[in-house]
Amino acid sequence: MVKLLTNLLTLIVIAIVYLPPTFAKSIIVQSSTSLKNSGFYQHVIPVIKNEIGIDLHVVAVGTGQAIKNALNCDGDLLITHAKEAELAFLKTGFGLKRLELMYSHWLIIGPEDTANSLTVKNDISDAFYLIFSKKHKFVSRGDNSGTHMREIKLWKKAGLNPKTFSTKWYLEVGSGQGATLNTSIQLEAFTLTDSATWFSFQNKGNAQIAYKDEKNFNVYSLTTINSKKCPNIKLNESEEVVDFLTSKRGKALISSFSINGELVFFPL
């Protein structure tokens, strides 16, 4: 019996010393939906876990909701795409540091037969004005996401207020980008989306890119959380992930991600 116990203890010690840890370090990332839906996280998470030993658990919601979650200390790192909202988050004291990571492009998607009618002279806001003037159907996410914030900003730049629009042609779905695209395609309407979501979207129907914004990029940023406001967050691990993603290795990883042969994210 004594010998059996001795052998058992020896095996336990060997297991503790030589076997890899069962649980890796991990953080919770509050993120915009496009990065998850496009497959970007499937591309980077295994590499991050393998190379720096940190696993990312992603909560994919609209940017507005992601920031609300961070204000409740329900996350260790923010990855979002709405600069003004991110800067406002920093001013609350909950955000610690914001770094711009990469960008994709904003696209206006529309039905094939009218998409070519959006002749733009200066920038994307011209296209929004044309949609308004011709009363083409437009589907808005209406969910306070980064894409919705961008859309509202573009209406404003065009000198228009969507709160005054008729619901006969301006429709708010209050949902994610996939549902918004599905609705716009079914109704043969226009909508705003990011290039990563569009290239990964399967149900395109007869819709096509009506306009690609080459001047104003869809910028994704990393924002760490202030441990003085949220004592239980994993700041050290979050900073390791930020350092990795903004390093040469991280930038190369971002640049190597493609969807159906299309490069969609470009490191900053």
N, C-alpha and C positions, 0 to 999 in steps of 0.2 A: 504493500500500500504506500509506504514511504517513498519507495523507488518510483512508483507510478505518479505520485504527486510531484516528485522532483522533476520527472520527465515532462509533465504537463506544464509546470512553471517555466521550464527551459524553453518549451515551444512558445509560450506566451511572450517571453522576453524577446525571442528571436523575431516573432511577428511584430512586436512594437518597434524594434530597432531597424529591421530590414524592409518591412512592407511599406509601401507608400501610404500617406494619410488617406483615409476614406473620404473625408470631406475637404474640398478645396475652399479657399477663401472665396467669398462671393459678395456682390453688391446688387442693390436694386436700382435699375435705371428707369426713370420716368421719361418716356419718349413719345415723339410724334408717331403716328401710325404708319406713315409712308416708309420709314426705315425698316419696319418689321414686314410690312406687306410686300415690299419689293424684294425681300430675301437678303437684304444687306446684313442683318444680324446673323443669319445662318452662315454668311461668308466670314464674318470677323470674330464671332464669339469663340468658336473652337480654337482659333489661332491665339487669341488673347489668353484663353485658359491654358493652352499648351505652353506658351512662351513666358507668361508672367504669373501663372498659377491663380488667376482670378476668374471666376465664373460670373457672367452677367445674367441676371434675371430681369427681363424687360416687361414693363407695364406700358403697353402701347395704347395711348389715348390721344385726343387732340391736344395741341400745345397749351391751350388755356387750362384744360383739366390737369395736364401734367404739372403745370406751375401751381395750381391749387393743391394738388397732392403733395408737392414739395413744401408748400407753406404749412401743411399738416405734419411735416417731417416723415412722410411716407415714401422715402426714397433717399438714395445716397448720391445720385448724379442725375442731372437733367441733360437730355439731348433733344433740342427743339429747334424750330425755324421761324421765330418771330422776334426780331431784334428789339423792337420797342417794348414788348411784353417782358423780354428777358432783362432789359435794363431796368424796367420798373421793379422786377423781382429783386435785382441787386439792391435797389434803394430801400427795400423793406428790411434789409439786414440779413435775410435768410440766405440770399445768394452770396457766395464768397468770391468767386472768380469766374469770368466768362471768357472763353477762347473760341474764336471762329475756326471751325474744323474743315468744312468742305461746302461745295455748292452743287446744286443741280439747276435745271431751267424751269421757268414757269411756262405753261402751255395753255392756250385756249383751244378747247376741243369743240367741234361742231359737226353738224350733219354734212355729208359730202356735197350735196347740191347747193348749199349756201355758204360753206366754209370759205370758199374762194372770194366771197364778196367782202371780206374784211380787209379792205385795202388800207394799210396803215402808213401815215406820213411820217410821224415822229417816234412814238413809242406805243406800248401796249394799251395805255389809257385811251388812245384814239380808237382802238378796236372796241373798247367798252362803250365809248360814246356812240359808235356806229350800231352796236347791238341795241342800245337804248333808243336811238332815233328811228330804227327800223322795226322796233318792238319784236325782235327775234326772241323766242323763248330762251330763258336763261335759268339754270338750276344752280342755286347757292347751297353750300353745305349748311350755313346758318347755325354752326355749332361752336363758335368761338375757337376754332382750331387755327393753326398758323395759316392754312390756306384761306380760311374765311377772313381772317384779319387782313391778309394781303388783298383779297377781293374788295373789301370795304375801302381800303386805302386807294385802290385803283379807281373805284367809282368816284371817290372824293377828288382824286387828281383830275378826273374828267369833268369836275364841277357838278356832280350828281349825288343825290342822296337816295339810297335804295329804300329807305323807310317810306318814301313817297311813291314808290313804284306800284303799278297795278299787279295784283296777284294773278291776273290772266296770262301774263308773260314772264313775270319774275317769281320763281318758286323756291321756297326754302324747305329743305328736307330735314334739317336738324340731325344729320347723320354723318357717317364716315365717308371717305372718298370713294370707296368701292360702290356703296349704295347711291352716292351722288352721280357717279358715272353711269351706273345702270339706269337711273331715272332719266338722265339727260339723253341717253341713247334711245330709250323707249319713246321719249317725247319729241325726239329730233330737235333737241335744244342745245345751246352752248353751255359750257361750264369751264371753270378754271381748275387746273390740276398741276401737279408736279410731274416732271418727265419720268422719274423712277416709277411712280405709280402707273402712269400711262403705259410704259413699255412692258410692265409686268401684268397689265390688265388683260384678261382673256376675251371678254365679251365686248369686243369693239364694234360689232355690227357694221353700219355704214358710216360710222363717225371717223373723223380724221383730224390731224393737227391743223387748226385754222391759223394759229399764230404762235411763234416761239419767241419768247422775250430774250434777246441776246444782250440787252443792256443792264437789266436789273436781275441779279441772280437770286435764287432761292437758297439762302445761306443757313446751314445748320451749325449750331454752336453747342459747346460743352459748358455747363455751369455747375460748379461744385457748391455744396451746401455748407453753410456756416455751422460748425459744431457747437458754437456758443448758443445758437438758437435751437439746435437739434442735437443734444448731447449723445444720442445713441447712434448717430450716423457713422458710417465707416469712411472717414475722410481720407485716411492714408491709402486705403485700397482704391478709392475713387481717383485720387491724385496719380496713383500708379497707372490706372487705365487712361487718364488724360495724357500723361507723359508718353505712353505707348502710342496712342492714336495720333498724336501730334509729332511723333518722331519720324525719321526717314522710313523706318520699317512700317509704321502705321500709314504713312502717306502712300507708300508703294502698295499696301494692302487695299487701300481705298481705290487707287487708280486701276487695280486689277479686277475690280468688280464690274461685271457687265450683265445686261439682260438681253437675251436673244441677239447677242453680238453688239449691242449698243452700250457704250460707256455712259454712265449717268451721273456719277459723283466725281467731283474734281477737287483735290485737296487744296487748302489755302496755306 
